[in-house]
Amino acid sequence: MTVFHFFNCAILTFGPHAVYYSATPLSEYDTLGTSIKTAVVYLATALVKLICLATFLKVSESDSFDPYQEILKALIGFIDVAGLYFALTQLTHRNISQNHKFQAVGLGWAFADSVLHRLAPLWVGARGLEFTWEYILQGLEANANLVLSISLAALGSLMWLRKNKPKTLIPIIYLCAGIVATMPSITSYLRRGLGWHLPKVVGFELFTSLVMAFISWQLFAVCQRPSV
């Protein structure tokens, strides 16, 4: 039963990444190399973030919400944006369109995040003798992160690669990218500042990811139209 629970949680956590790759044109255009290179960039970015967090943040003795610490975490979190910028603009990609490029980058980014932050807790905890919903919720959280990562990559593609986008949409694109980039700090505030439990936070993440995906899709579609 414990092994069955582990595999269920693992499929819920990592399965959507494989499904997204195989069910979209990404597999037809052989973008796996782009996703793998992006995952390597994510690991390097995570290492830089870890060094910055260890250098500038103090160890808190309580689990209470500290605005100063959270603002500092949010600023350090923008290192992720720099990593995505590098993955979108500096990595050598095969002859794939901008549409497929941001999807491959977002997919590789989200998969690396799930492996780094969820694989070890899943392996240790989901094989326990007692059933718990925590790892199922973590799997759902990984799905929300997948959608948010692809949305942020789409917005980054519009910011850095799309030159002829309508000027009226530029503030909206940057605002949406800022919201997605600061989602870890937002969820931290919900958990520690407002005392939300994990199911409520995951529900918020799922809802927000769908809203941001819809907005990003609409923005991308508008910017794809030829200017008159």
Phi, psi and chi 1 to 4 in degrees:
 res  aa     phi    psi   chi1   chi2   chi3   chi4
   1 MET       -  -38.9  179.5   64.3 -177.2      -
   2 THR   -67.6  -40.5   56.3      -      -      -
   3 VAL   -65.5  -39.2  175.8      -      -      -
   4 PHE   -62.7  -42.4 -179.0   71.1      -      -
   5 HIS   -64.3  -39.4  178.9   49.8      -      -
   6 PHE   -62.4  -46.8  166.5   75.1      -      -
   7 PHE   -67.0  -36.1  -81.7  112.2      -      -
   8 ASN   -60.6  -47.0  -83.6  -19.7      -      -
   9 CYS   -67.2  -37.7  -65.2      -      -      -
  10 ALA   -65.9  -41.0      -      -      -      -
  11 ILE   -65.7  -40.6  -69.6  171.4      -      -
  12 LEU   -64.7  -34.8  179.9   61.6      -      -
  13 THR   -79.2  -45.7  -57.7      -      -      -
  14 PHE  -107.6  -18.0  -57.9  105.7      -      -
  15 GLY   -60.4  -44.2      -      -      -      -
  16 PRO   -58.2  -28.5  -27.9   36.1      -      -
  17 HIS   -65.6  -44.1  -58.9   77.6      -      -
  18 ALA   -68.4  -39.3      -      -      -      -
  19 VAL   -63.5  -44.0  170.8      -      -      -
  20 TYR   -61.1  -41.8 -172.3   93.7      -      -
  21 TYR   -66.3  -43.2  179.3   79.9      -      -
  22 SER   -79.9  -26.5   60.2      -      -      -
  23 ALA   -90.1   -8.1      -      -      -      -
  24 THR  -112.2  169.5   60.8      -      -      -
  25 PRO   -64.2   -3.2  -23.9   34.0      -      -
  26 LEU   -57.7  -40.4  -65.6 -178.3      -      -
  27 SER   -69.3  -32.4   56.6      -      -      -
  28 GLU   -69.9  -32.6  -59.7  175.0   11.6      -
  29 TYR   -95.4    8.3  -71.3   90.2      -      -
  30 ASP    53.5   57.9 -168.1   23.1      -      -
  31 THR   -95.4   12.0   59.0      -      -      -
  32 LEU   -60.6  -37.9 -176.2   60.4      -      -
  33 GLY   -60.9  -39.5      -      -      -      -
  34 THR   -62.8  -43.0  -63.9      -      -      -
  35 SER   -65.1  -39.2  -64.1      -      -      -
  36 ILE   -66.4  -44.2  -67.9  174.3      -      -
  37 LYS   -63.5  -36.7  -73.4 -173.6  -75.3 -172.5
  38 THR   -65.4  -38.9  -58.3      -      -      -
  39 ALA   -61.3  -38.0      -      -      -      -
  40 VAL   -65.3  -41.3  173.8      -      -      -
  41 VAL   -62.0  -39.9  172.6      -      -      -
  42 TYR   -61.6  -43.9  173.9   85.6      -      -
  43 LEU   -62.6  -39.9  -66.3  176.4      -      -
  44 ALA   -65.5  -41.2      -      -      -      -
  45 THR   -63.3  -42.1  -56.0      -      -      -
  46 ALA   -62.5  -36.1      -      -      -      -
  47 LEU   -65.1  -43.4  178.6   60.7      -      -
  48 VAL   -62.2  -43.1  174.0      -      -      -
  49 LYS   -62.1  -41.1  -77.1  175.3   58.7 -179.6
  50 LEU   -62.3  -41.8 -176.5   62.9      -      -
  51 ILE   -64.5  -42.3  -66.2  172.8      -      -
  52 CYS   -65.8  -41.8  -69.1      -      -      -
  53 LEU   -64.1  -41.2  -70.5  170.9      -      -
  54 ALA   -69.1  -27.4      -      -      -      -
  55 THR   -82.8  -43.2  -57.0      -      -      -
  56 PHE  -103.3  -18.9  -61.2  109.6      -      -
  57 LEU   -99.1  141.3  -69.5 -176.1      -      -
  58 LYS   -92.7  152.3   63.1 -179.9 -178.4  179.9
  59 VAL   -75.6  120.8  178.8      -      -      -
  60 SER   -85.8  136.3  178.0      -      -      -
  61 GLU   -81.7  -16.9  -62.5 -179.6   -4.4      -
  62 SER  -122.1  167.6   63.7      -      -      -
  63 ASP   -97.3   17.7 -162.0   37.4      -      -
  64 SER   -76.2  162.1   58.8      -      -      -
  65 PHE   -79.9  124.2 -177.1   79.9      -      -
  66 ASP  -113.8  106.4 -174.1  -18.5      -      -
  67 PRO   -56.0  -43.2  -23.4   33.3      -      -
  68 TYR   -61.1  -45.7  172.3   75.5      -      -
  69 GLN   -64.4  -40.1  -65.6  -78.0   86.6      -
  70 GLU   -69.3  -36.6  -66.7  -59.6  -34.2      -
  71 ILE   -64.4  -40.8  -69.3  173.8      -      -
  72 LEU   -64.7  -40.3 -160.7   53.6      -      -
  73 LYS   -62.1  -41.2  -80.3 -176.0 -174.4  178.0
  74 ALA   -63.2  -41.4      -      -      -      -
  75 LEU   -65.1  -41.9  -66.9  175.2      -      -
  76 ILE   -66.5  -32.5  -66.8  174.0      -      -
  77 GLY   -62.4  -22.3      -      -      -      -
  78 PHE   -70.9   -5.0  -84.8   95.2      -      -
  79 ILE   -62.0  -31.3  -65.4  174.9      -      -
  80 ASP   -59.1  -40.2  -76.6  -23.4      -      -
  81 VAL   -62.9  -40.6  178.1      -      -      -
  82 ALA   -63.8  -39.4      -      -      -      -
  83 GLY   -64.6  -41.6      -      -      -      -
  84 LEU   -64.5  -38.7  -89.4  176.7      -      -
  85 TYR   -58.6  -44.9  172.3   82.0      -      -
  86 PHE   -63.9  -43.1 -179.0   86.3      -      -
  87 ALA   -65.3  -36.0      -      -      -      -
  88 LEU   -80.1  -33.7  -76.9  168.1      -      -
  89 THR  -109.7  -25.7   61.9      -      -      -
  90 GLN  -106.9  -26.9  -57.6  -59.4  -43.8      -
  91 LEU   -69.8  144.4  -70.4 -178.1      -      -
  92 THR   -81.6  123.1   54.8      -      -      -
  93 HIS  -110.5  153.3  -56.1  -82.6      -      -
  94 ARG   -67.1  177.6  -63.8 -178.4   57.7  125.1
  95 ASN   -72.2   75.9  -66.6  -35.0      -      -
  96 ILE  -119.7  154.5   57.2  176.5      -      -
  97 SER   -73.8  165.7   66.4      -      -      -
  98 GLN   -60.5  -35.5 -177.3 -178.2   -4.6      -
  99 ASN   -60.9  -44.2 -172.8   21.1      -      -
 100 HIS   -78.6  -28.8  -61.7  134.6      -      -
 101 LYS   -63.4  -49.4 -179.5 -169.0  -65.6 -175.7
 102 PHE   -67.3  -32.2   83.9   77.0      -      -
 103 GLN   -67.3  -42.9  -67.8 -176.8   70.5      -
 104 ALA   -64.6  -40.4      -      -      -      -
 105 VAL   -66.0  -46.7  167.8      -      -      -
 106 GLY   -62.2  -38.6      -      -      -      -
 107 LEU   -65.7  -46.7 -179.7   63.3      -      -
 108 GLY   -63.6  -37.0      -      -      -      -
 109 TRP   -65.1  -46.5 -165.1  -89.7      -      -
 110 ALA   -67.6  -39.0      -      -      -      -
 111 PHE   -65.6  -44.0 -177.2   76.7      -      -
 112 ALA   -61.9  -38.6      -      -      -      -
 113 ASP   -63.1  -42.8  178.8   81.5      -      -
 114 SER   -65.8  -41.8  -69.2      -      -      -
 115 VAL   -64.9  -43.8  169.8      -      -      -
 116 LEU   -69.0  -39.6 -172.6   62.6      -      -
 117 HIS  -102.0  -16.2  -67.5  102.4      -      -
 118 ARG  -123.5  -19.5  -63.9  178.4  178.3   88.3
 119 LEU   -66.9  -49.3 -179.0   58.8      -      -
 120 ALA   -64.3  -48.3      -      -      -      -
 121 PRO   -59.6  -35.1  -23.6   34.0      -      -
 122 LEU   -67.0  -43.5 -168.4   63.6      -      -
 123 TRP   -65.7  -38.7  176.0 -104.0      -      -
 124 VAL   -79.1  -43.9  173.5      -      -      -
 125 GLY   -90.1  -38.9      -      -      -      -
 126 ALA   -72.2  -13.7      -      -      -      -
 127 ARG   -92.8    9.6  -63.8 -176.4  -54.9  129.1
 128 GLY   -68.0  166.6      -      -      -      -
 129 LEU   -74.6  -24.8  -63.7  177.6      -      -
 130 GLU  -104.2  130.9 -175.3  177.4   -9.4      -
 131 PHE   -68.6  139.7  173.4   82.8      -      -
 132 THR  -144.3  147.8  174.0      -      -      -
 133 TRP   -81.5   -8.2  -75.0   96.9      -      -
 134 GLU   -58.2  -42.9  177.8 -177.7   -4.7      -
 135 TYR   -79.8  -24.3  -58.7  102.6      -      -
 136 ILE   -68.1  -42.0  -65.6  177.5      -      -
 137 LEU   -64.7  -36.1  -68.3  171.0      -      -
 138 GLN   -64.9  -35.2  -74.8 -172.2   11.7      -
 139 GLY   -64.5  -42.8      -      -      -      -
 140 LEU   -64.5  -36.6  -66.1  174.3      -      -
 141 GLU   -64.4  -37.3 -165.5  173.3   33.0      -
 142 ALA   -64.3  -36.0      -      -      -      -
 143 ASN   -65.3  -42.4  -65.3  -21.2      -      -
 144 ALA   -62.4  -39.3      -      -      -      -
 145 ASN   -66.2  -34.3 -177.4   67.9      -      -
 146 LEU   -61.0  -46.8  169.5   62.0      -      -
 147 VAL   -65.3  -42.6  177.8      -      -      -
 148 LEU   -65.9  -37.7  -71.5  170.2      -      -
 149 SER   -66.0  -43.5  -64.5      -      -      -
 150 ILE   -66.7  -36.7  -65.1  175.6      -      -
 151 SER   -64.2  -43.6  -61.4      -      -      -
 152 LEU   -65.6  -38.0 -176.4   57.4      -      -
 153 ALA   -65.2  -38.1      -      -      -      -
 154 ALA   -64.1  -44.5      -      -      -      -
 155 LEU   -65.6  -39.5  -65.7  167.1      -      -
 156 GLY   -63.3  -37.5      -      -      -      -
 157 SER   -61.8  -40.2  177.6      -      -      -
 158 LEU   -68.7  -37.7  -66.8  177.9      -      -
 159 MET   -69.8  -42.8  -71.0 -171.1  -66.5      -
 160 TRP  -105.9  -21.8  -56.4  -45.6      -      -
 161 LEU  -112.8  -26.1  -58.8  178.8      -      -
 162 ARG   -91.0  111.4  175.5   64.6   60.4  176.5
 163 LYS   -88.6  -31.6  -57.0  -59.2 -178.4 -175.2
 164 ASN  -102.9   37.0   58.4  -18.6      -      -
 165 LYS   -78.3  151.4   50.3 -174.6  173.6  -72.6
 166 PRO   -60.2  133.8  -22.3   32.2      -      -
 167 LYS   -64.5  -28.4  -67.8 -176.8  178.1  179.7
 168 THR   -68.3  -21.3   54.7      -      -      -
 169 LEU   -90.3  -13.2  -65.0 -179.0      -      -
 170 ILE   -59.4  -46.7  -67.0  177.4      -      -
 171 PRO   -61.6  -37.0  -21.4   33.3      -      -
 172 ILE   -65.9  -42.1  -59.1  175.3      -      -
 173 ILE   -61.0  -46.0  -66.4  171.5      -      -
 174 TYR   -67.9  -36.7  -83.0   85.4      -      -
 175 LEU   -64.9  -45.9  174.5   62.7      -      -
 176 CYS   -63.7  -41.1  -68.4      -      -      -
 177 ALA   -63.1  -39.0      -      -      -      -
 178 GLY   -64.3  -39.2      -      -      -      -
 179 ILE   -64.7  -46.2  -67.7  173.0      -      -
 180 VAL   -65.2  -41.1  177.0      -      -      -
 181 ALA   -65.6  -28.9      -      -      -      -
 182 THR   -98.6   11.2   53.8      -      -      -
 183 MET   -56.6  -39.8  -86.7  -60.1  -66.4      -
 184 PRO   -58.0  -39.3  -26.5   35.3      -      -
 185 SER   -70.7  -35.6  -64.3      -      -      -
 186 ILE   -64.3  -47.1  -65.5  172.6      -      -
 187 THR   -67.6  -32.8   55.0      -      -      -
 188 SER   -63.2  -40.7  176.6      -      -      -
 189 TYR   -65.3  -40.2  172.2   71.1      -      -
 190 LEU   -62.6  -38.7  -65.8  177.2      -      -
 191 ARG   -76.1  -49.7  -75.4  174.9  178.1  167.8
 192 ARG   -94.2  -33.1  -55.7  162.7  110.4 -171.3
 193 GLY   -83.1  -44.4      -      -      -      -
 194 LEU  -101.1   -7.5  -60.9 -177.4      -      -
 195 GLY    74.2   26.2      -      -      -      -
 196 TRP   -68.5  142.1  -76.5   21.9      -      -
 197 HIS   -83.7  164.1  -64.5  -64.8      -      -
 198 LEU   -56.4  -44.4 -176.2   58.9      -      -
 199 PRO   -58.8  -39.8  -24.8   34.6      -      -
 200 LYS   -68.6  -39.7 -164.5  173.1 -180.0 -179.8
 201 VAL   -65.7  -44.2  173.5      -      -      -
 202 VAL   -63.2  -40.1  172.4      -      -      -
 203 GLY   -60.0  -41.6      -      -      -      -
 204 PHE   -63.4  -42.9  171.5   80.6      -      -
 205 GLU   -63.5  -42.1  -71.2  178.7  -56.1      -
 206 LEU   -63.4  -45.2  -70.7  170.3      -      -
 207 PHE   -63.6  -46.3  174.3   76.2      -      -
 208 THR   -63.4  -39.3  -55.3      -      -      -
 209 SER   -63.4  -39.9   66.7      -      -      -
 210 LEU   -67.1  -41.2  -66.6  176.3      -      -
 211 VAL   -63.7  -46.1  171.4      -      -      -
 212 MET   -67.8  -34.0  -63.1  -50.2  -59.5      -
 213 ALA   -64.8  -42.2      -      -      -      -
 214 PHE   -63.8  -45.5  177.5   76.5      -      -
 215 ILE   -63.6  -43.5  -64.7  174.7      -      -
 216 SER   -62.9  -40.9  -58.1      -      -      -
 217 TRP   -62.8  -43.2  174.8   60.4      -      -
 218 GLN   -64.4  -44.2  -67.9  -67.1  -30.6      -
 219 LEU   -62.3  -43.3  -69.6  170.9      -      -
 220 PHE   -64.5  -40.3 -157.9   88.8      -      -
 221 ALA   -65.2  -40.9      -      -      -      -
 222 VAL   -65.3  -41.7  171.0      -      -      -
 223 CYS   -72.2  -19.0  -68.2      -      -      -
 224 GLN   -78.1  -21.2  -71.9  -77.6   82.6      -
 225 ARG   -67.9  141.2  -64.5  173.4 -170.9  163.0
 226 PRO   -66.7  136.9   23.1  -32.5      -      -
 227 SER   -73.6  144.8   56.6      -      -      -
 228 VAL  -104.3      -  -68.1      -      -      -
